[in-house]
Amino acid sequence: MAKVTSTPSLAEYERYFERPWIDTLQFGFDFPAEYMPDYGRELTRDVSMAALLLTLDLRPEEKEPLLVCLVNYGIDLFGIIRAGHPGWPAHGGHGNGRKLPILLAGLLLGDLQTQTPKARFSEDMQTMYGEGWTGAKALYAGHVGKDGLPGKAGWGAYEHLAAAGLVCHYRGRLQTLLHQHRLGGRSVGGPADGGRENLGPSRFFRLRRPMDDGR
């Protein structure tokens, strides 16, 4: 892809990723707050932007430092899974952003296990196919995934329900609006970097849509 006027510098994102991102506890309780985003929305934005920067029409040697940093993050994440970590499940935005770096590392290193990590990922849990009330087929599956949690109204799937029948789904709707933008970088950057086959179900790539556009 060609650069545009507002394209951030590679150096900016190299700096974000050059130090270890500690990522073993849910909700960011172990994050190094000085330089690592402490919420999945911002973490995903950084991963998405880095992936998109790697698709630009720049010389390979210009992109290599950022690529090495992002791949190192993926190796670290896969090492956590291999040590027994269950993954980063859906809970609002908290669990998002970890799958793409792992798959990118696996693809570039030619390692099949890293390309097919056995863990839970919010990216997979928060998307689903169905008949949405706007006419959409690829749907947001809710705060913690389609099954929700007992006693937590609106934490599961709701876009398949008739709008008139929605009860206490304000939080989920707001969550969709807050986090919809973070899907774009991964769903564009992932395939461009060669990762579409393993990045997630095809519904993930179809969720790039305005909330009420009817598609």
Residue pairs with C-beta under 8 A, 6 or more apart in sequence:
1 52
1 55
1 56
1 57
1 192
2 56
2 57
3 56
3 57
3 58
7 53
7 56
8 49
8 53
10 53
10 58
10 62
10 63
10 65
10 66
13 46
13 49
13 50
13 53
13 66
13 69
14 65
14 66
14 69
16 35
16 46
16 50
16 69
17 46
17 50
17 66
17 69
17 70
17 72
17 73
18 69
19 32
19 35
19 36
20 32
20 76
21 31
21 32
21 36
21 73
21 76
22 30
22 31
22 32
22 36
23 30
23 31
23 76
23 77
23 80
23 88
23 98
24 30
24 80
24 85
26 88
26 89
26 91
26 94
26 95
27 91
27 94
28 38
28 39
28 94
31 37
31 38
36 43
37 43
37 45
37 46
39 93
39 94
40 88
40 92
40 93
40 94
40 95
40 96
40 97
40 122
41 93
41 96
41 178
41 179
41 182
43 96
43 97
44 93
44 96
44 97
44 179
44 182
44 185
44 186
45 181
45 182
45 185
46 97
47 70
47 97
47 100
47 101
47 185
47 186
48 97
48 100
48 182
48 184
48 185
48 186
48 189
49 185
50 66
50 69
50 70
50 189
51 70
51 100
51 104
51 185
51 186
51 188
51 189
51 190
51 192
51 193
52 185
52 188
52 189
52 192
53 63
53 66
54 63
54 66
54 67
54 70
54 189
54 193
55 188
55 189
55 192
55 193
56 63
67 108
70 101
70 104
71 101
71 104
71 105
71 108
71 109
72 105
73 101
74 100
74 101
74 102
74 103
74 104
74 105
74 106
74 114
75 105
75 109
75 114
77 98
77 101
77 102
78 102
78 105
78 106
78 113
78 114
78 117
81 87
81 102
81 117
81 118
81 119
82 113
85 119
86 119
86 120
87 95
87 98
87 117
87 119
87 120
87 121
88 94
88 95
88 96
88 97
88 98
88 119
88 120
88 121
88 122
89 95
89 120
89 121
89 122
89 125
89 144
89 145
90 122
90 125
90 126
90 141
90 142
90 143
90 144
90 145
91 122
91 143
91 144
92 143
92 144
92 175
92 179
93 122
93 175
93 178
93 179
93 182
94 122
95 120
95 121
95 122
95 125
96 122
96 123
96 126
96 179
96 182
97 182
97 186
98 121
99 117
99 121
99 123
99 124
99 186
99 199
99 200
100 186
100 189
100 190
100 195
100 199
102 114
102 117
103 114
103 115
103 117
103 190
103 195
103 198
103 199
104 190
104 193
104 195
105 111
105 114
106 112
106 113
106 114
106 115
106 116
106 117
106 198
107 115
107 193
107 194
107 195
107 198
115 198
116 198
121 200
123 186
123 199
123 200
123 204
124 200
124 201
124 204
125 141
125 144
125 145
125 146
126 140
126 141
126 142
126 145
127 138
127 139
127 140
127 141
127 200
127 201
127 203
127 204
127 207
128 138
128 139
128 140
128 141
128 146
128 157
128 203
129 137
129 138
129 139
129 203
130 137
130 139
130 157
130 159
130 160
131 137
131 160
132 139
132 159
132 160
133 159
133 160
133 161
133 162
133 163
134 159
134 211
134 212
134 213
134 214
134 215
135 214
135 215
136 159
136 209
136 213
136 214
136 215
137 203
137 206
137 215
138 203
138 204
138 206
138 207
138 209
139 157
139 159
139 160
139 203
139 207
140 157
140 159
140 172
140 175
140 176
140 180
140 207
141 156
141 157
142 148
142 154
142 155
142 156
142 157
142 158
142 172
143 152
143 154
143 155
143 156
143 171
143 172
143 175
144 152
144 155
144 156
145 156
145 157
146 156
146 157
147 156
147 157
148 154
148 155
148 156
148 157
149 155
149 156
153 167
153 168
153 169
154 167
154 168
154 169
154 170
154 171
154 172
155 171
155 172
158 166
158 169
158 172
158 173
159 176
161 169
166 173
173 211
176 211
177 211
180 207
180 209
180 210
180 211
183 204
183 207
183 208
184 208
186 199
186 204
187 199
187 204
187 205
187 207
187 208
188 208
190 196
190 199
191 199
191 205
196 205
209 215
